[in-house]
Amino acid sequence: MAGTATGEGGMAQRTEDGRGRVLGGGVVMPLLGLGVWQAPAGRGTEQAVRWALEAGYRHVDTAQSYGNEESVGVALRTSGIPRDEIFVTTKFRPASRDPERAAEESLRRLGLERMDLYLVHWPQGGPTWMWPAMERVLERGLTRAIGVSNYSVTDLDAVVDAATHPPVVNQVQFSPFQHRRELLDACERHGIALEAYSPLTRGRDLDHPVIRDVAERHGRTAAQVLLRWCVQRDVVAIPKSTRQERIVENGQVFDFALTEQDVAALDGLDRTGGTGRALERPWW
Ligand SMILES: NC(=O)c1ccc[n+]([C@@H]2O[C@H](COP(=O)([O-])OP(=O)(O)OC[C@H]3O[C@@H](n4cnc5c(N)ncnc54)[C@H](OP(=O)(O)O)[C@@H]3O)[C@@H](O)[C@H]2O)c1
C-alpha cells in the first residue's frame, strides 16, 4: 500500500497523501472505496470495478451475500494493477456459521491468496461467537485485518472484551443524516476505524437543501459533499455506483475541503439523535 503513516497523538493516523487511514496493526486502508452491493454479478460488477480502478480507486467492498465476488476477482486480475496496491474487503455471512471455511471459499471466488479486510457482516446470534474463528483467519494469513459490521456500542464492547485480536473496523450506515456520534466515539475509543456504508443515503437525500447549498458554494455535487464530510473526519466511505460518470464523480473528493461552518450545517442534519446503535431496525 502506498503512503506513510503520520500520527497525531491519540488521533486517527492518516497516510501522508491524506487518502488512507492506518488501522490498528498498521494496515493502510484507503479512505474511499467502491461498494458493489446490488451491482449485478458478471459484466455489471466487472465494469464498475474496472471504471473505479481507472478513476484511481484502490479499494473495493464486496461480501459473500452479494453474489459478485467472482466478478470482483475478474476485474482485479484483468486491471494490470499490482495486487498489493488494491485493498479488498469481503464479509462473512453469519448464517453460514463457519468463518474460516467461508473465508477460504471467498478467496477461491475472488481468485486471491489473501484479502485485506474480512468483516463479520452483522451480529446474528450475538456479537462474539464467531470471533475466535475470525482470529484464526487472521493468524493463518488469509486476511491482513479483521473487523465487524453493523455492531452497536454494546456489541463492540463485548467483542473487544473477548478478543485476542480486536476488530480494527466497524462498517455501519453513516452519513450526516445517520450521524451516530456515540458509535463513532466508541469506535475511536477502541482504536476502531468507522467505515460508512450508504454514505450517499442510497441517493434518497441528495436533494436536501442544506446539501445543495454547500455543494453550490463549492461548485461540487451533493454526492461529493456527502463523501467529503466522511473522509475529512477520517471515516472511510464506500459509495456504490455502476455508472461510470458517477464513479468518477464520487472519486473526486480529495481536492477540496469543507469549512467548519459547512461541517456544522451538515452535522445538524442527524436524524438518529447521535445514537450508539448501528441500525434503527436490525434485519437479522
Ligand atoms: N455492511 C452492510 O451491512 C452494508 C449495507 C449496505 C451497504 N453496504 C456497502 O456500502 C456500499 C454503499 O452503500 P449503498 O449501496 O447502500 O448506498 P450508497 O452508496 O449510499 O448509494 C448508492 C445509490 O446511489 C446512487 N448513486 C451513486 N453515486 C451517485 C451520484 N454521484 N449521484 C447520484 N446518485 C448516485 C447509486 O445508483 P447507480 O448505481 O445507478 O449510480 C445507488 O442507487 C454498498 O455497495 C456495500 O458495499 C454494506
Ligand as a Chemical Component Dictionary entry (heavy atoms), coordinates in Angstrom:
data_LIG
# 
_chem_comp.id                   LIG 
_chem_comp.type                 NON-POLYMER 
_chem_comp.pdbx_formal_charge   0 
_chem_comp.three_letter_code    LIG 
# 
loop_
_chem_comp_atom.comp_id 
_chem_comp_atom.atom_id 
_chem_comp_atom.alt_atom_id 
_chem_comp_atom.type_symbol 
_chem_comp_atom.charge 
_chem_comp_atom.model_Cartn_x 
_chem_comp_atom.model_Cartn_y 
_chem_comp_atom.model_Cartn_z 
_chem_comp_atom.pdbx_ordinal 
LIG N1  N1  N 0  -22.288 -3.904 5.770   1  
LIG C1  C1  C 0  -23.521 -3.758 5.389   2  
LIG O1  O1  O 0  -24.467 -4.282 6.006   3  
LIG C2  C2  C 0  -23.823 -2.912 4.201   4  
LIG C3  C3  C 0  -25.134 -2.482 3.939   5  
LIG C4  C4  C 0  -25.343 -1.652 2.832   6  
LIG C5  C5  C 0  -24.285 -1.288 2.015   7  
LIG N2  N2  N 1  -23.020 -1.751 2.282   8  
LIG C6  C6  C 0  -21.860 -1.385 1.423   9  
LIG O2  O2  O 0  -21.846 0.013  1.226   10 
LIG C7  C7  C 0  -21.907 0.292  -0.177  11 
LIG C8  C8  C 0  -22.619 1.597  -0.423  12 
LIG O3  O3  O 0  -23.890 1.644  0.194   13 
LIG P1  P1  P 0  -25.270 1.594  -0.623  14 
LIG O4  O4  O 0  -25.075 0.861  -1.898  15 
LIG O5  O5  O -1 -26.299 1.101  0.333   16 
LIG O6  O6  O 0  -25.658 3.116  -0.868  17 
LIG P2  P2  P 0  -24.960 4.473  -1.381  18 
LIG O7  O7  O 0  -23.586 4.259  -1.825  19 
LIG O8  O8  O 0  -25.265 5.498  -0.340  20 
LIG O9  O9  O 0  -25.874 4.853  -2.631  21 
LIG C9  C9  C 0  -25.923 4.083  -3.785  22 
LIG C10 C10 C 0  -27.058 4.636  -4.664  23 
LIG O10 O10 O 0  -26.773 5.980  -5.051  24 
LIG C11 C11 C 0  -26.691 6.078  -6.477  25 
LIG N3  N3  N 0  -25.557 6.966  -6.765  26 
LIG C12 C12 C 0  -24.235 6.664  -6.684  27 
LIG N4  N4  N 0  -23.473 7.725  -6.976  28 
LIG C13 C13 C 0  -24.324 8.740  -7.243  29 
LIG C14 C14 C 0  -24.132 10.099 -7.619  30 
LIG N5  N5  N 0  -22.920 10.606 -7.764  31 
LIG N6  N6  N 0  -25.244 10.857 -7.834  32 
LIG C15 C15 C 0  -26.474 10.343 -7.698  33 
LIG N7  N7  N 0  -26.719 9.062  -7.321  34 
LIG C16 C16 C 0  -25.651 8.264  -7.110  35 
LIG C17 C17 C 0  -26.494 4.666  -6.986  36 
LIG O11 O11 O 0  -27.117 4.440  -8.228  37 
LIG P3  P3  P 0  -26.291 3.933  -9.554  38 
LIG O12 O12 O 0  -25.604 2.654  -9.209  39 
LIG O13 O13 O 0  -27.378 3.770  -10.561 40 
LIG O14 O14 O 0  -25.338 5.047  -9.881  41 
LIG C18 C18 C 0  -27.237 3.843  -5.915  42 
LIG O15 O15 O 0  -28.635 3.819  -6.188  43 
LIG C19 C19 C 0  -22.595 -0.946 -0.749  44 
LIG O16 O16 O 0  -22.423 -1.071 -2.134  45 
LIG C20 C20 C 0  -21.932 -2.032 0.059   46 
LIG O17 O17 O 0  -20.633 -2.293 -0.464  47 
LIG C21 C21 C 0  -22.776 -2.543 3.374   48 
# 
loop_
_chem_comp_bond.comp_id 
_chem_comp_bond.atom_id_1 
_chem_comp_bond.atom_id_2 
_chem_comp_bond.value_order 
_chem_comp_bond.pdbx_ordinal 
LIG N1  C1  SING 1  
LIG C1  O1  DOUB 2  
LIG C1  C2  SING 3  
LIG C2  C3  SING 4  
LIG C2  C21 DOUB 5  
LIG C3  C4  DOUB 6  
LIG C4  C5  SING 7  
LIG C5  N2  DOUB 8  
LIG N2  C6  SING 9  
LIG N2  C21 SING 10 
LIG C6  O2  SING 11 
LIG C6  C20 SING 12 
LIG O2  C7  SING 13 
LIG C7  C8  SING 14 
LIG C7  C19 SING 15 
LIG C8  O3  SING 16 
LIG O3  P1  SING 17 
LIG P1  O4  DOUB 18 
LIG P1  O5  SING 19 
LIG P1  O6  SING 20 
LIG O6  P2  SING 21 
LIG P2  O7  DOUB 22 
LIG P2  O8  SING 23 
LIG P2  O9  SING 24 
LIG O9  C9  SING 25 
LIG C9  C10 SING 26 
LIG C10 O10 SING 27 
LIG C10 C18 SING 28 
LIG O10 C11 SING 29 
LIG C11 N3  SING 30 
LIG C11 C17 SING 31 
LIG N3  C12 SING 32 
LIG N3  C16 SING 33 
LIG C12 N4  DOUB 34 
LIG N4  C13 SING 35 
LIG C13 C14 SING 36 
LIG C13 C16 DOUB 37 
LIG C14 N5  SING 38 
LIG C14 N6  DOUB 39 
LIG N6  C15 SING 40 
LIG C15 N7  DOUB 41 
LIG N7  C16 SING 42 
LIG C17 O11 SING 43 
LIG C17 C18 SING 44 
LIG O11 P3  SING 45 
LIG P3  O12 DOUB 46 
LIG P3  O13 SING 47 
LIG P3  O14 SING 48 
LIG C18 O15 SING 49 
LIG C19 O16 SING 50 
LIG C19 C20 SING 51 
LIG C20 O17 SING 52 
# 
